[in-house]
Amino acid sequence: MSKILIIIRREFLFRVKKKSFILLTLFMPFLFAALIFVPLSLSSIKDNSQQQVGVVDKTGLYTDIFQSNERFAFVLLADTTADLRADDNPLKAVVYISDTLSTHPDALRIYSSEEVSSELLMWVQNTINEKVRSDKLLSYHVDGLPEIIADVSNQVDVTTVKWSEDGTEHQSSTFVAVAAGMLLTLLIYLFVMTYGAMVMQSVLEEKTGRVVELMVSSVHPFQLMMGKMVGIALVGFLQMVIWAVLLSVMIYVGNILWGVAPTMGVHTPPGVDASAIAAATPAANSEVAEIMAALMGLPYCELGIMFVLYFVGGYLLYASFFAAAGASVSAQEDTAQFTMPLILLMLFALYAAMYSIENTNGPLAFWASLFPLTSPIVMMVRIPFGVPLWQEALSLVLLYGTAVLTVWIGAKIYRIGILMYGKKPSLRELARWIKEK
């Protein structure tokens, strides 16, 4: 046991002291946040320049709806002319209406010397569709129809709330649940792939450098393999803990900056109007505050525990295969034939998780979250939406049972392959190594 601890300590310290590990661990959460929020912020910045757009209305029915705004200055034209196609033409586009759109919906076109901007296209479509819909309704000559149209056009905003048996309420968000599930799924995928490949690389380096021949003279191959796997896993755990702390700090700071409605997560005192409290907290009505409130309502305890359990199980399962692959070959380029099936399998799990978002209780999500080779990735998508305890327990039993089997198989291959040089073993040879005692 002391030899395994020595190997674990060596593998752990060797990697955490690297500058690349320190920089990646400290700055990666901020990089992820920047990749998410910077494009969103930049996309919200609009071009302040006003574009000139020509309007040719042969019917005269739609001229009044083209009112200039801060983005578009509409210029009424009698007809299209050849000079509108010139490069120095100040008009960005020309909206051409040749007939009544309520009876001829294909009588609307937008001409431009370049691709029409999506902003102009959406504005014209929405404005025209609203006008055509109103004209069709008015053609029925119903008294008070304009007021009816204005009344039924009011939209209702839906607020989703999760409640518990004791009456506690937490504001929820499907978007936040999806984002949390996919983030944890991607983290497990990246960690298992990264640290599993790190195990294979470490084994291969020691084998090609003939260092392993000296090590196995005093350490059992199984101890050497487990020491590497556990030591590298601890590096991953340390990185995850640091990221979790940084993420908690970022959420806490965001909570302070944007605020969260106090009406969620607590009981309303008797005699106090909950709507009055909500009205007194206008910050909670903002989109950012709603997202922060939904973040605070996530089941962090369950997510944290299940994330650790699935990471450990998935890592042991795949790292043992990676260790066996590294021990079976003598050169880096020979590892592809062993690692490609593992990579394809994990990619399938990742795509299964992505397609399971729309229906987290569907057949694909259910069976993929139970199948041991895909459950570490797929199950994390389902947990934010709520998963029965028996499904989580069954999934973990199958995962760890399979992980024990793969570690045993990997150790068999590692024990013999670590000292084999010169050629790549065939599948028949690998099967023979597993059977040997």
N, C-alpha and C positions, 0 to 999 in steps of 0.2 A: 504493500500500500504506500509506503514511503517513497518508492521509486516512481509511482504514478504521480504523487504530489510534486516530486522534483520536476518531472516532465511538464506537468500542468503549470507550475511556477515559471519554468523557462519559457514555454510558449506564450504565456500571458504577458510577462514582462518584456519579452523581445518585441512584441507588437504594440503594446500601449506606449512604449517609449519612443516610437517612431513619430517624427514631426508630421508625416502625412496623416496618421491616425488622430493626432491632437487637433490639427487644423480642420480635418473633415468632421470630427465630432462636434467641435464648437461652432462651426459656421454652417453646417448642413441645414439645421432647422431654419436659420434665417434665409438661407438660399431657397429652401422650399417655400417659405412664406413670400419671398420676393417673386418667385416664379408664378405664384398664384395671384397675389394682390397687385403687383406692378402692372401686368397686362390689363387687369380689370380697371385699374386707375387710369392707365393710358388710353384705354378704349373709351372711357367716359369723357375724355377731353375732345371737344368738338372743334372743327375748323371754324374760326370766327368769320371767315370771308363769306360774303353773300353771293350766291350763284344766280345768274340771270337765266331764266327759262322762258321760252316762248310758248304761247298757247294759241292754237288755231281751233276755234269752235264753230263749225259749220252750222250747228243747230241753234246756237245762242242760248242754250238751256243751262250751260255749265260755267258760264263766264264768271258769275258772282262767287263761286266757291274757290276760285284761284286767287286767294288773298295773299299778298306778299308777307313774309315773316322774316325772322332774323337769319334764316338759312337760304331762302329762295325769294328772288324778286321776279314775279311773273309779268311778262310783257305780252299784251294782246296783239295778235297778228291777224291780218286778213287772210293770208294764205302762205304757203311755203314758197320760197324763191330760191334760185340757184346760189345766191350769195350766202345763204344760211349754211351751205356746205363748205364754205371757205375756212381755211385754217385760222384766219384772224377774226372770225366771227365771235363776238362777245357772248353769244348764247351757248350755254353748255348743252342744252337739249331743247327739243320742241315737242310739246304735247299736242297731238293731232286727233280731233274728234270729228268724225265724218257723218255720224248719224245718231239717232236717239239710242242711248245705251240700254234703256230698259227693254227695248225690243230687239236691238242689235248689239249684243254684248261684245262682239268682235270689232266694233267700230272705233276702238281706242288704240292708239299707237304712240310710242315715244321714239323720236328720231334723234340720233346723236352721232357725231363722228368718232366717238369712243364709247367704251362700255358705260352704260347708265349706272350711276351710283345707286347702291341699294337703299340709301336714305331717301333719294328722290322717288325711286320706284315704289317703296312702301308708302310714302306720303300720298302719291297720286292714287295708288290702289285703294288705300283706306278712305281717302276723301271722296273718290268717285263712287265706291261701293256704298258709302253712307248716303250719298245723294240719290243713287239709283234705288236703294232700298226705301228711302223716304218717298220718292216719286211713285213707286209701285203701290205703297200703302195709301197714299193720297188719292190714287186713282179709284179707290173703292168708295170715296165720298162719305166717310164716316165722320160724324160730328165730333169735334174736339180731338181729332186724331193727332195733331201736332203735340198736344199736351200728353196724350197717351204714349206717343213714341218717346217723348222726353222722360216720362216716368219709367217705362219698361227698360230704358237704356241704362238705368242706374245699375252698377255692378256691385256684387256683394263680396267682400273680402273674407276669406275663410282663415280662421286661426285654429291650428291643431294643438290639442292639449292632451297630455298623458296624465291619467289619474291612477291613484293607488287605492287599496282597500281602506286605508285610514283617512281618505279624503284629500290627501295632499295632491296638488296639481303642479305640473311642470309644463311649460310651453315647449312644444316639440316642433320639428321640421323634418319633412321627408328628405329635403336636400341635404341637411346637416347629417342625418342618419346615413344617407348614401355616401357622402363625402368621408365620414368617419370610418365606415366599413371598407371603402376602397383604399383609404390611407393605410389602415392596418393590414389589409390584404397585400398591398404593394410592399409594405415594410417586411412582412414575413417572406414574400417572394424574393425580395432583394437580399435580405439577410441570409436566407437559406442558400441562395445561389452564390452569394459573395463568400460567405464563410465556409460553405461546403467546398467551393473551388479552392479556397485558401488551404483547407486540409489536404486536398489532392496535390496542390503545388508544393506544400511543405514536405509531403512524403516523397514526391518525385525529386525534389532538390537533394534530399538526404540520400536517396537511392543512387542518383546519377553521380553524386559526389563521393560515394562509397563510405559516407559517414555512418550509415545505418549498420554496416558490417561490424563496426566497433561497438555500436550501441546495443545490438542484440546479443553481444557476448555477455552483457551484464543485466540486460532488461528483457523480459519476455515480450515477444512481438505484440501480444494483446495489450500488455501494459503500455507499450509505446503508442499503439493506435489510440487507445482510450485517453491517454495523457494528452495527445495532440487534439483530439476532438473536444475534450472538456476544457482544455486551456484556451482554445480558439473560441469556444462557446462563451466562456467568461468574458472574453474581449467584446463579443457581441452584446452580452448582458450589460456590461459597463457602458457601452455606447448607447444602448437603449435607455438606461437609467438617466444618463446625462441629457439625452434628447427629451425624455419625459419631463425632467425638471425644467428645462428651457421652455418646453411647450406650455407647461403649467404657468410659468412666469408670463409668457406671452399672452395667454388667455386671461390671466388675472389683470395684466396691464390693460388689455382690451376692454375688460369689464369695467375698469375704472374710467377709461377714456370715453366709452360710449354708453355705459350704464345698462342695467338690466331691470326690467319692471319688477317691483317688489310684490306684485299681486300674484305672481306664480311661485309655487313651492311653499306657500304658507297658507294658513287658514285665515279667512277674513273675520275680524273680531265682530261679535254681535252688535247690531245697530249701526254698523259702518257700511256705507254704500261702496261697493267694490268699483262701480263705474266712476265714482268721484275720485277714488284713489288713482284709477287708471288715467283719468283726465288730468290729474295733477302731475303726471310723469310723462310729459310729451316725448322724452327721449326714447321711451320704450316703443313708440310708434314708428320709429325709424327702422329701416331694413337692417342696419348693422346691429341695433339693439336687439332685434328679434333673433338674429343669428346667434348673438352672444347668449341670449336667454336659452335658446335651444341647445347650445353647447353645454351650458351649465346643467341642463337636464339629462344629459347622456348618462347611461349606467357605467360610470368610470370604473367602479370596483369590479363588476363582472367583466368588462372589456379588458381591464388590466390582467386579471387572473387568467382568463381564457387565452389572451394573447401570449402570456408566458408559457402556459401549458402547450399550446399548439406550436409555438416556436421551438420549444425543447423537443417535443415529439417529432416535428417535421425535420428539425436539424439532425437529430440522431438517425432518423430514417435515411435521409439523403446523404449526410456526411459519411456514413459507413460505406455507401456505394462509391462516393468520391474517393475515400481512402483506399478502397479495394481497387478502383481504377488506377490511382496513382501507383499502387504497388505492383500492378500487373504489367506495366509498360516500362520502357527504358528511355523514352524520349517524349517531349511535350507534344509533338505532332501526332503521336500514336494514341493520345487520349480521346480523340474525337469519336472513335467508334464506340467507346464505352459511355461517354458523357452525352452524346447526342440524344439517345432515348430518354435520359433523365431530363434534359432541357426541353424536349418536345412534350414530355409528360407534364412538366411544370407550366409550360405555356398553355397546354390544354386546361389545366386547373385555373390559370389566370383568366382565360377567355370564358370558362364556365362561370367564374365569379362575376365577370362583367355582364354576361347574359342573364345571370340570376338576380340582378338588381331589380328588374321589372316585376319579378315574381319570386320573392325570397322563400316561399313555401311550395313552389312548384316542384315537379319531378326532378328536373335537372339540379336545382339547388339542394333538394333533400338527399338524393343519392350521392351527389358529388361531395356533400358535407359529411357523409358517412364513410365513403370510400377512403381508406387510409392514405393513399398516395395523392389525393386531392383535398382531403378535409382540412389540412392546416390553412389552406388559402381560401377555400370557398366558405367555410364556416364563419370566418370573420366578417363576411359581407352580411350574413344573416343576423348576427348577434345584436346589432343596434336596433333591429326591428322586433326582437323578441323571439327566442327559441325555447321550446319546452326543455325542461331539465333532463328528461330521459334521453332526448336526442343528443344533447351535449355529452352526457355520461357515456352513451353507447359509442359515440364518435371517438371519444378519448380512449375508451377501452380498446377499440379496434386499432386506433393509431399507435398506442404504446405497445400493444401486442405485436403488431407488425414491425415496429421499431426494434423490439428485442430480437425478433427473427432476423431482420436485416443486419443488425450489429453482429449477431452470431455468424451469419454468412460472410459478412465483410471481414470479420476476424479470421475466418478460415482461409479466405483468399489472401488476406494481408500476410498471414503467417508464412505462406510459401512464396508468394509473389515478390515479397520484399527482397529476397535473395536471388531471384531469377533475372538473368540478363540475356540479351542477345536477340530475342524474338518475342512477338506478341502471342499470347496464349489464345487458343481457340475456345469456343464455348464448351467443347467436350473436355478440354483440359481444365477449364474453370470448374466444371461439374465434378471432375475427379479430385480437384483440390478440396472442394467442399466436403466430399465423402471421406477423405483421409482423416485418420484420428491422430 
